[in-house]
């Protein structure tokens, strides 16, 4: 999870980073906190048609071997569904 992830969560729900991490850990998830997403190559995902933020999320997820991306915006991630599994929170 990147700072962009926490920024988006806070913007839509007002939850702070520590609260989100605690709640996700309640699900026994393996969480990686990414402090410097600049080191991830987003160009190939931008070239597939993702917008900047989504390209950052996918790049980090692929580079760190995440199992899937959970999002309410399934349509935004259609270009990468063959690269990484994408689910809605309801499916997860």
Buried (B, 14 or more C-beta within 10 A) or exposed (E): BBBBBBEBBBEEEEBEBEEBBEEEEEEEEEEEEBEEBEEBEBEBBBEBEBEEBBBBBBBBBBEEEBEEBBBEEEEBBEBBEEBBBBBEEEEE
